[in-house]
Amino acid sequence: MIPSAENSAPGFCDMGLAQIEKWMDGYVESGKSAGMLALIYRDGEIAQLSCRGYADIANARPLQADTIFRLYSMTKPITSVALMTLMEQGLFELDDPAKRWIPALAHLEVYPHQKMESDITIRQLLTHTAGFSYGFEPDKYPLDKLYSKLWRQRSQNQTLEELMQTLFELPLLAQPGSRWHYSVATDICGYLVELISGMPFADYLQQTIFDPLGMIDTAFEVSADKLDRFATLYGYTADDPLAQIEHIETSPFISAVSGIPVKMHSGGGGLTATAPDYLRFAQMMLNQGILDGRRILKPETVALMTRNHLPLPMLPLTFNGVAKGAFNGYGFGLGYCINIDPQDTAAAGSTGDFSWGGLADTYCWVDPQQRLIGILMQQYIPSLHHPGRKEFRDLVYAALA
């Protein structure tokens, strides 16, 4: 039985859990979200799994526990873990130059017309300090116009290798190691997994992470037999605050759309999954790399990934994955945002909790101090248009008994 607000849950008060469900009702009823799923896990048990609203409004299909969501950037921690499993095999060290596997990285320029002062390292790719961009801010960074054009021209039929070839024709936004800038670097990490392992990226994820963890609904595309569980994507437009979105032209991410096969397996944002699947991945990280007797990472590697790797001059972050305009108190590890000073952040949390979210306002954080995992799933863009991630975090901590 899945506990709800009416059932006892480990370390939570029933009234607090009921407030979370009331909050979800408010989001759906006010049109801020088509449907929401909230999953809270603590001390080895699911404390709450609540669903509200629709996976598809037009067909009155309710959002359920087995609904499949586009993860978008919640793919990044999975890609980072995959790359770190190869480090554990002794195939590279974090400060190795990535040009060892990708020679094109030795010949990049820094915008405008500057030579690179140092090589790009694997650590820099994992921490978004390699100098790449995403194309999200063309008004602020002229180079982002080129990055944005790159994404508009890509297609479902493009392979990861083909995308990389096009990407490496663009200059860097900054010198490697000089600043933190959220970027396409994790897609390059996925490409490195292919090159270092000698396996297609999707196959490596399946064999190394998904199969061992029992993540049965996680993939780069949704198979025909699962389409009835695939959530529709909604978002804000000038004409409709809850419009159905068929395609995101400027999105840097490739993700399954209506069951169309996807050739470009994006390590930065391509996976789809259910909340229970993602919980199993998060449990593995909370358990220091192991779940149900299947070890994915060593405890030392999990500790390495979930500590801050950024020097003080690179802080505060320009984006923390939690909320808009509230970045103090956070650092960045290897694929995760790290809470380094809870008193300085604008959201409830603990020292050392680690998290990341996705373009469609999905979000997951892991709090080792509280032995807690929180997962919020919906399919609404743009992310952080509503402050749901922060509000959900605050409500979860307020519900702790």
C-alpha positions as CSV (number, residue, x, y, z in Angstrom):
1,M,0.0,0.0,0.0
2,I,1.3,3.5,-0.9
3,P,1.0,5.8,2.1
4,S,-1.0,9.0,1.6
5,A,-2.0,11.9,3.8
6,E,-4.4,9.5,5.6
7,N,-1.7,6.9,6.5
8,S,1.2,7.1,8.8
9,A,4.5,7.8,7.1
10,P,8.1,7.7,8.4
11,G,9.0,10.9,10.1
12,F,6.1,13.0,8.6
13,C,3.0,14.5,10.1
14,D,-0.3,13.6,8.4
15,M,-1.3,17.3,8.3
16,G,1.9,18.3,6.6
17,L,1.4,15.6,3.9
18,A,-2.2,16.8,3.4
19,Q,-0.9,20.3,2.8
20,I,1.2,19.0,-0.1
21,E,-1.9,17.4,-1.7
22,K,-3.8,20.6,-1.1
23,W,-1.0,22.6,-2.8
24,M,-1.1,20.2,-5.8
25,D,-4.8,20.6,-6.1
26,G,-4.3,24.4,-6.2
27,Y,-1.8,24.1,-9.0
28,V,-4.1,22.0,-11.2
29,E,-7.3,23.8,-10.5
30,S,-5.7,27.2,-11.2
31,G,-4.3,26.0,-14.6
32,K,-0.6,26.2,-13.5
33,S,-0.1,22.6,-14.3
34,A,-2.1,20.0,-16.3
35,G,-1.1,17.3,-13.8
36,M,1.4,16.8,-11.0
37,L,3.0,13.8,-9.2
38,A,4.7,14.2,-5.9
39,L,6.8,11.4,-4.5
40,I,8.5,11.6,-1.0
41,Y,10.8,8.8,0.2
42,R,12.4,8.6,3.6
43,D,14.1,5.9,5.8
44,G,13.5,3.2,3.2
45,E,9.8,3.8,2.7
46,I,7.6,5.8,0.3
47,A,6.0,8.4,2.6
48,Q,3.8,9.8,-0.1
49,L,3.0,9.3,-3.7
50,S,0.2,11.6,-4.8
51,C,-1.1,12.3,-8.3
52,R,-3.3,15.2,-9.4
53,G,-4.7,16.3,-12.7
54,Y,-4.2,14.9,-16.2
55,A,-1.5,13.3,-18.3
56,D,-3.6,14.3,-21.3
57,I,-6.4,16.9,-20.9
58,A,-8.0,16.4,-24.3
59,N,-8.5,12.7,-23.7
60,A,-9.3,13.0,-20.0
61,R,-6.4,10.6,-19.2
62,P,-5.5,11.0,-15.6
63,L,-1.9,11.3,-14.4
64,Q,-0.9,8.2,-12.6
65,A,2.0,6.6,-10.8
66,D,3.2,4.8,-14.0
67,T,2.9,7.9,-16.2
68,I,6.0,8.4,-18.4
69,F,7.5,11.8,-18.4
70,R,10.2,13.6,-20.4
71,L,13.0,14.0,-18.0
72,Y,14.9,16.6,-20.0
73,S,17.8,17.8,-17.8
74,M,17.1,15.2,-15.1
75,T,19.0,13.0,-17.6
76,K,22.2,14.8,-16.7
77,P,22.8,13.0,-13.3
78,I,22.3,9.6,-15.0
79,T,24.8,10.5,-17.7
80,S,27.3,11.7,-15.1
81,V,26.9,8.5,-13.2
82,A,27.5,6.5,-16.4
83,L,30.7,8.4,-17.1
84,M,31.9,7.9,-13.5
85,T,31.5,4.2,-13.7
86,L,34.1,4.3,-16.5
87,M,36.4,6.3,-14.2
88,E,36.0,3.6,-11.6
89,Q,37.3,1.1,-14.2
90,G,40.5,3.1,-14.4
91,L,39.8,4.2,-18.0
92,F,40.4,7.9,-17.2
93,E,41.0,10.4,-14.4
94,L,38.9,13.5,-13.8
95,D,41.7,16.0,-14.9
96,D,42.6,14.1,-18.1
97,P,42.2,16.3,-21.2
98,A,39.0,15.2,-23.0
99,K,40.9,15.7,-26.4
100,R,42.4,12.3,-25.7
101,W,39.1,10.8,-26.9
102,I,37.7,13.8,-28.9
103,P,40.6,15.4,-30.9
104,A,38.3,18.2,-32.1
105,L,38.4,19.7,-28.6
106,A,42.0,20.6,-29.1
107,H,41.1,23.0,-31.9
108,L,38.3,25.1,-30.5
109,E,38.4,28.9,-30.3
110,V,37.1,31.1,-27.5
111,Y,34.6,33.8,-28.7
112,P,35.6,36.1,-30.2
113,H,38.7,34.7,-32.0
114,Q,40.8,33.8,-29.0
115,K,42.9,30.7,-28.6
116,M,42.3,28.3,-25.7
117,E,44.7,28.8,-22.9
118,S,44.3,25.3,-21.5
119,D,42.8,21.9,-22.5
120,I,39.2,21.0,-21.6
121,T,39.2,18.3,-18.8
122,I,36.6,15.7,-18.0
123,R,36.1,17.4,-14.6
124,Q,35.2,20.7,-16.4
125,L,32.7,18.9,-18.6
126,L,31.0,17.4,-15.6
127,T,30.9,20.7,-13.7
128,H,29.8,23.0,-16.6
129,T,33.1,24.9,-16.4
130,A,34.5,23.8,-19.8
131,G,33.4,27.0,-21.5
132,F,30.5,25.8,-23.5
133,S,27.0,27.3,-23.6
134,Y,23.4,26.3,-24.4
135,G,21.9,29.2,-26.4
136,F,19.4,30.2,-23.7
137,E,20.5,33.9,-23.5
138,P,21.1,35.3,-27.1
139,D,20.3,38.8,-25.9
140,K,23.1,38.7,-23.3
141,Y,25.7,36.6,-25.2
142,P,26.0,37.1,-29.0
143,L,27.5,33.6,-29.2
144,D,24.2,32.1,-27.9
145,K,22.6,33.0,-31.2
146,L,24.8,30.4,-32.9
147,Y,24.1,27.8,-30.2
148,S,20.4,28.4,-30.6
149,K,20.6,28.0,-34.4
150,L,22.4,24.7,-33.9
151,W,19.4,23.3,-31.9
152,R,16.8,24.7,-34.3
153,Q,18.5,22.9,-37.2
154,R,18.9,19.5,-35.5
155,S,16.4,16.7,-36.0
156,Q,15.2,13.4,-34.5
157,N,17.2,11.6,-37.2
158,Q,20.5,13.1,-36.2
159,T,22.9,10.9,-34.3
160,L,24.9,12.0,-31.2
161,E,28.1,11.9,-33.2
162,E,26.6,14.1,-35.9
163,L,25.5,16.6,-33.4
164,M,28.9,16.7,-31.8
165,Q,30.6,17.3,-35.2
166,T,28.4,20.4,-35.7
167,L,28.8,21.6,-32.1
168,F,32.6,21.5,-32.3
169,E,32.5,24.0,-35.1
170,L,31.3,26.6,-32.6
171,P,33.6,28.6,-30.4
172,L,33.5,28.5,-26.6
173,L,31.8,31.1,-24.5
174,A,34.7,31.3,-22.0
175,Q,38.1,29.9,-21.4
176,P,38.1,26.4,-20.0
177,G,38.0,26.4,-16.2
178,S,37.3,30.2,-15.9
179,R,33.6,30.2,-15.1
180,W,30.5,28.2,-14.4
181,H,28.0,28.3,-17.2
182,Y,25.2,25.8,-17.7
183,S,25.8,24.2,-21.1
184,V,25.8,21.3,-23.5
185,A,28.8,19.8,-21.7
186,T,26.8,16.8,-20.4
187,D,25.9,15.9,-24.0
188,I,29.6,15.7,-24.5
189,C,29.9,13.5,-21.4
190,G,27.4,11.1,-23.1
191,Y,29.5,11.1,-26.2
192,L,32.6,10.3,-24.1
193,V,30.7,7.3,-22.6
194,E,30.3,6.0,-26.1
195,L,33.9,6.6,-27.1
196,I,35.5,5.3,-23.9
197,S,33.3,2.3,-23.4
198,G,33.1,1.3,-27.1
199,M,29.4,0.9,-26.8
200,P,26.4,3.0,-28.0
201,F,25.5,5.4,-25.2
202,A,21.9,4.0,-24.9
203,D,23.2,0.4,-24.6
204,Y,25.8,1.4,-21.9
205,L,23.1,3.1,-19.9
206,Q,20.8,0.0,-20.2
207,Q,23.4,-2.5,-19.2
208,T,25.2,-0.4,-16.5
209,I,22.3,1.5,-14.8
210,F,18.8,0.7,-16.0
211,D,18.9,-3.1,-16.0
212,P,20.7,-3.4,-12.6
213,L,18.4,-0.9,-11.0
214,G,15.2,-2.3,-12.5
215,M,14.4,0.9,-14.3
216,I,12.0,-0.7,-16.6
217,D,10.4,2.4,-18.2
218,T,13.5,4.5,-18.7
219,A,14.7,5.1,-22.3
220,F,15.3,7.6,-25.0
221,E,12.0,6.9,-26.7
222,V,8.6,5.6,-25.6
223,S,7.7,2.3,-27.3
224,A,4.4,1.8,-28.9
225,D,3.0,-0.4,-26.1
226,K,3.7,2.4,-23.6
227,L,2.3,5.4,-25.5
228,D,-0.9,5.3,-23.5
229,R,1.2,6.1,-20.4
230,F,3.2,9.0,-22.0
231,A,2.3,12.4,-20.7
232,T,1.4,15.3,-23.1
233,L,3.6,18.4,-22.9
234,Y,2.0,21.6,-21.9
235,G,3.2,25.2,-21.5
236,Y,2.6,28.9,-21.2
237,T,1.8,30.9,-24.3
238,A,0.5,34.4,-24.7
239,D,-2.9,33.0,-25.8
240,D,-3.1,30.1,-23.4
241,P,-1.3,29.6,-20.0
242,L,-1.9,25.8,-20.4
243,A,-1.4,25.2,-24.1
244,Q,-0.5,21.8,-25.5
245,I,3.0,21.9,-26.9
246,E,3.9,19.7,-29.8
247,H,7.4,20.8,-30.4
248,I,9.9,23.1,-28.7
249,E,11.8,24.6,-31.6
250,T,14.5,26.3,-29.5
251,S,15.0,23.5,-27.0
252,P,18.5,22.0,-26.9
253,F,17.1,18.7,-25.9
254,I,15.9,15.8,-28.0
255,S,13.2,13.7,-26.3
256,A,10.6,11.2,-27.4
257,V,7.6,12.8,-29.2
258,S,4.5,10.7,-29.9
259,G,6.5,7.5,-30.2
260,I,8.8,8.6,-33.0
261,P,12.1,6.7,-32.9
262,V,15.0,8.9,-31.6
263,K,18.5,8.4,-33.1
264,M,20.1,11.3,-31.2
265,H,20.6,10.0,-27.6
266,S,21.1,13.2,-25.6
267,G,23.0,12.8,-22.4
268,G,21.9,16.3,-21.5
269,G,18.2,15.9,-21.8
270,G,16.9,13.0,-23.9
271,L,15.5,10.4,-21.4
272,T,12.0,9.6,-20.5
273,A,11.0,7.7,-17.3
274,T,8.4,7.2,-14.6
275,A,8.7,8.6,-11.1
276,P,9.2,5.1,-9.6
277,D,12.1,4.5,-12.0
278,Y,13.8,7.7,-11.1
279,L,13.3,7.0,-7.5
280,R,15.3,3.8,-7.9
281,F,18.2,5.8,-9.4
282,A,17.9,8.4,-6.5
283,Q,17.8,5.6,-3.9
284,M,21.0,4.2,-5.4
285,M,22.7,7.6,-4.9
286,L,21.2,8.0,-1.4
287,N,22.5,4.5,-0.5
288,Q,26.1,5.5,-1.6
289,G,26.0,3.7,-4.9
290,I,24.1,0.5,-4.2
291,L,20.4,-0.7,-4.4
292,D,19.0,-4.1,-3.7
293,G,22.5,-5.6,-3.7
294,R,23.5,-4.2,-7.1
295,R,26.4,-1.8,-6.8
296,I,26.6,0.9,-9.5
297,L,29.2,3.2,-7.9
298,K,31.6,3.0,-4.9
299,P,30.7,5.1,-1.9
300,E,33.8,7.2,-2.5
301,T,32.6,8.0,-6.0
302,V,29.2,9.1,-4.8
303,A,30.8,11.3,-2.2
304,L,33.1,12.8,-4.9
305,M,30.1,13.5,-7.2
306,T,28.0,15.1,-4.4
307,R,30.5,17.6,-3.0
308,N,31.1,21.1,-4.4
309,H,33.9,21.3,-7.0
310,L,33.7,25.1,-7.7
311,P,36.1,27.6,-6.2
312,L,34.6,30.6,-4.5
313,P,35.3,33.0,-7.4
314,M,32.8,31.0,-9.5
315,L,30.0,31.4,-7.0
316,P,27.2,32.1,-6.7
317,L,25.8,30.0,-9.5
318,T,23.9,31.8,-12.3
319,F,21.2,29.0,-12.2
320,N,20.6,26.6,-9.3
321,G,17.8,24.4,-10.7
322,V,15.5,25.2,-7.7
323,A,14.1,28.7,-8.3
324,K,14.6,31.9,-10.1
325,G,16.8,34.6,-8.6
326,A,17.8,32.6,-5.5
327,F,21.3,31.2,-6.1
328,N,23.3,31.9,-2.9
329,G,24.3,28.9,-0.8
330,Y,24.7,26.5,-3.7
331,G,27.7,24.9,-5.4
332,F,28.1,22.3,-8.1
333,G,29.5,18.8,-8.1
334,L,29.8,16.2,-10.8
335,G,26.3,16.4,-12.4
336,Y,24.4,17.8,-9.4
337,C,23.7,21.2,-7.7
338,I,25.0,21.0,-4.1
339,N,23.6,22.7,-1.1
340,I,26.6,24.1,0.7
341,D,25.0,26.6,3.0
342,P,21.3,26.1,3.7
343,Q,21.0,29.3,5.7
344,D,22.0,31.3,2.6
345,T,19.6,29.7,0.2
346,A,16.0,30.7,-0.4
347,A,14.6,27.1,-0.1
348,A,14.4,24.6,2.8
349,G,17.1,21.9,2.8
350,S,20.2,20.5,4.4
351,T,23.9,20.8,4.0
352,G,25.0,18.4,1.3
353,D,21.6,17.8,-0.3
354,F,22.0,17.4,-4.1
355,S,19.6,18.0,-6.9
356,W,18.7,18.9,-10.4
357,G,15.6,19.5,-12.5
358,G,14.3,19.4,-16.1
359,L,12.9,21.7,-18.8
360,A,9.3,20.6,-18.2
361,D,9.6,21.4,-14.5
362,T,10.5,18.0,-13.2
363,Y,12.7,18.0,-10.2
364,C,14.5,15.6,-7.8
365,W,16.6,16.2,-4.7
366,V,18.4,13.8,-2.3
367,D,19.1,14.8,1.3
368,P,21.5,12.3,3.0
369,Q,21.1,14.1,6.4
370,Q,17.4,13.5,6.4
371,R,17.6,10.2,4.5
372,L,15.1,11.8,2.2
373,I,14.3,11.9,-1.5
374,G,11.8,14.3,-3.1
375,I,10.5,14.0,-6.7
376,L,8.1,16.4,-8.4
377,M,6.9,15.4,-11.9
378,Q,4.9,17.4,-14.4
379,Q,5.2,18.4,-18.1
380,Y,5.0,22.1,-18.2
381,I,7.3,24.6,-19.8
382,P,9.1,26.9,-19.4
383,S,10.6,25.5,-16.3
384,L,10.4,27.7,-13.2
385,H,7.6,29.7,-14.8
386,H,5.9,28.9,-11.5
387,P,7.8,28.5,-8.2
388,G,6.6,24.9,-7.7
389,R,10.0,23.3,-7.1
390,K,10.8,25.7,-4.2
391,E,7.3,25.5,-2.8
392,F,7.4,21.7,-2.9
393,R,10.7,21.5,-1.1
394,D,9.5,23.9,1.6
395,L,6.3,21.9,2.1
396,V,8.2,18.6,2.4
397,Y,10.5,19.9,5.1
398,A,7.6,21.6,6.9
399,A,5.9,18.2,7.0
400,L,8.7,16.5,8.8
401,A,7.6,15.6,12.3
